[in-house]
């Protein structure tokens, strides 16, 4: 009843403010989802949440009754379609008057609390997720527990974890930039040491897909042959990037993928992908392959 009654307050308020209708409503095991047929500005969510909770804390009496005929025609009730005959109505004073056959709290104070969790564009309107009452308490308790872990990790106060996370993210990006610069210097040194070496095969540890690509490009332009770079492990497989200044790599990589359970492709002079093979299998295959890019 807490979830359903909270939905009434929110849907009634949105209808009165924007004229939008609740066109989809689902009470899941964890959250309640509501779809509206218009776009409610995301920046309005805090004021909507505050207004609904103010109505909850005023502990308004909830009235349920049946109306028909002229009485029904005069009432400005919400309904997804025109209704005839005797209609069951539920009223949350000043917030909502709606045709409804569901169960509701006796007073709004029984809802306890409403918390809006998400907002997303959906069809021609928006979809919101919310929780009320005990579910809201459980959700906020989980958030609090998570924030305590963040506090410990960043040595930050509970209300300062966002700023601490941003500082850490900025420091991480700076460290990544420095690491990439050092990696580029190492790649350049490797390329210089292999200048004019012809076909080259390199196995490197812990390179990102971008690192594999950049090393193959750097060495391939220096060695004047086909450069094959692999990074990974026998257990998890290997990422690869292959560069050849003379092109013709596409049939080569097709045969490589077929022989070593791989996938990938690219352009005539550059290909990349992954293999589900061991280092020994890769080395044996490449040793048997003809020199140069084409097979």
N, C-alpha and C positions, 0 to 999 in steps of 0.2 A: 504493500500500500504506500510506503514511503516513496518508492520510485515513481509509481503511477501518479500520485498526488503532486509530487514535485514537477513532473512533466506538465500537468495541468497549469501550474503557476507560470512556468516558462513559456508554454505555448500561448496561454492567454495574454501574457505581457507582450510577446512578440506580435501577436495579432493586433493588439490595441496600438502598439507603437508604429508598426510597419505595414499592417494589413496583410501579412503573409500567413499562410495556412500550414498546419502540420499535416504533411501528406504521407508520412511514413514513421512508424513508431515500433521499436523492438526492445523489449526488456530482456537482455541477455543475462547470463550467469554472473558476469562481472560488471558490465556497464549497460546503460540505457542509451540507445541511439535514436535520434529524432531527425527527420528530414523536413526541411521547409522549402516552399516553392518560390522563394525570393532570396536575394543575396543580402544577408545581414552583415554590416561591416564588422570585420574581426575586432577592430578597436572598440566596438560597443560591448563586447562580452563582459568586461569587468562591471560596467554599470548595470547590465541585465542581471548578472549574478548577484550584485549587491541589492537590487530592487526585489528580487525573488526572496533572498534571505531575510530582508527586512519584513516582508509579508509573513514569512515563517515565524519569525521571532515575535511578531505581534499576536500570535496565537489566535488567529481569526477562526470563527466557527464555520464549519463546512456544511452547507445545506443541500440535501438531496430530496427531490420531489418529482411528481408526475404532472405534466401539463398537456392540454389538448385544446383544440378549437381556437377561439378568439384569444384566449390567454397565451397560447403558444405562438400565435401569429405576432403578438405584440412584443415578444421577448427577443432581444438581440443575442441569441445563443449561437455558439460555434457548432458547425456540423459540416462534414465532408460532402453532404448532399441534402437536398430538401427532404423533410420528414413529414409524414402525415399520421393522424391518429394520436394515440396517447404516447408521449415521449418522456423518458426519464431524464431529468436534468440534474446537474451538479453545479453548485455555485461556490466559488471562493471569493468572498466579498471584495470588490474593487480590483480583482485580478482576472477572474475567468468565469464564464457561464457557458456550459458546454453540454451537449447531448452525450450521455455516457451510461453504459450499463455495467461498468466496472465497480470495484470496491475502492473506497477512499478512507483517509483518516477522518476522525471526527473534528479535529481542530488542526490548523496548519502547524502549530508547535510540535506536533507528533512527527513531522517530517524531519525535524532536527537541523538539517543543513543540506544545501545543494551546492555541488561543485562542478563547474564546467571543465571538461578535460581536453576537448579538441574541437576544432573547426576546420572544415574542408569544403571546397567547392564540390557540388554534387548535382549532376544534370543542370537544370536551370536555376538552382538554388544552392543551399548549403546543407551539410550534415554535421550535427553536433553530437558529442558524447558527454554524458553526465552521470553523476552518482549522487545518491541522497542518503541521509540518515546513517545507519550503521556501515553501509558500504562506503560512504564518504569518509567516515572515521577510519575504517580499515585501509582505504587508499592513502589517506594522509599519513597514517602511521607507517606505512611502507615507505613513503617518500621521506619521512623523517629518518627512518632507519638507514636508508640509502645516503641521505645527506650527512649523517654522522660518519659514515665510512669516508665520504668525500672530505669532510672536515679533518679527519685523521690523516688522510693521504696528503692533503695540501697544507696541513697545519693552519687551518683557517677557521674563523668563527662561522656559526651556522648561516648568518645572513651575508657572508662574504665569500661563499664558495664559488659563485658565478664569476666574480672578478679573479679569484685565484685560478680557476680553470682557464680563463682567458689568458692570463699571464703565462701559465704553463704551456698552453697551445702556441702562443707567440714564440716562447723560448724553443719549443720543439721545431717549429718551422724554421727558425734561425739556425738551429743545429742541423736540420736536414739540408739547408742551403750550404752550410759549411762542409758537410759531408759530401754533398754532390760536387762541390768545387775541388775537394781533395781527390775524389774519385776520378774526376776529369783529368787531373794532373797525373794520377797513376795510369790511367788509360793512355794518355799521351806518351808517357815513359815506356809503357809496354809496346805501343805502336812503333816508337823510335827504335827500340831494341830489335824489332822484327822487320825492319824496313828491307824490302827486297827478298824476303825469305820464301816467297811463293806460298803454297797452300799451308794454312795454319789451323790447328785445332787447339782450343783452350777450354779447360774446365776451371771454373771459378766458384768459390763458395759464397752463398748468401747475396747474390745479386738480384735486384729487382728486375722485372721485365724491361723497364726502361734502361737499367744499367747493362743488361745483356745486349740490348740493341746498340747502345752508345759504344760499348767496347768493340763489338763486331764492326761498327762503322769506322771507328778510329783505326783499328788494326788492318781492316780490309783495304783501306785507302793507302796503307803504307807497305803491306806485304806483297802487293802486286799479284795476289793469287786469291784462292777461295779461303775466306776466314770463317770458321765455325766456332761459335762460342756457346758453351753449355753451363748451366748453373742449376744445382738441385741435389738430389741424393738418390741412391739406388732404391730406397724405400718409397719415396714419393714421386720419383720420376725427375725429368730434367726439362727446364725451359731452354729454348735455343733461339739464336739469331744467326743468320748466315748472310755474308756479303761477298759479292764477286764483282770486280770492275768490268768483266767482260760479259756479264749477264748470263742468261740461260739457266737460271736457278729453278724455275718452276718444275720442269720434269725431274730434276734432282731431288727436290723436296717431296714431290709426290712419291717417288720410290723410297725415300727415307721414311716417310710416315707409314707407308705400307709395310715396310720391313720391320720397323721398331715400334709399332702400335702408337703412332703419333697423330697429331692433327695440327694444321697450320697452313700458311701460304703467304703470298705477297706478290711482289713485283719481280721482273726478270733479274734485277741486280740485288734484291734484298728480300729475304723471307724470314718469318719467325713463327714459333709455335711451341709445342711441348711433346715429349716422348715418354711412354711408359716402358722404359728400358733401363738396364743397368749401364754403368760407365763402360764396363768391359764389352758389352754388346755394341754400344755406340762406337767405341774405338775399333772394334773388329770390322764393323760395317764400313767405316770410313777408310780404313786401311785397304779394304778390298775394292773401294770405289776408284774409278779412274781419276787422274789428276785434272784440275780445272773444274769449272762449274758443271758442264753437262755430263750426264752419265753416258 
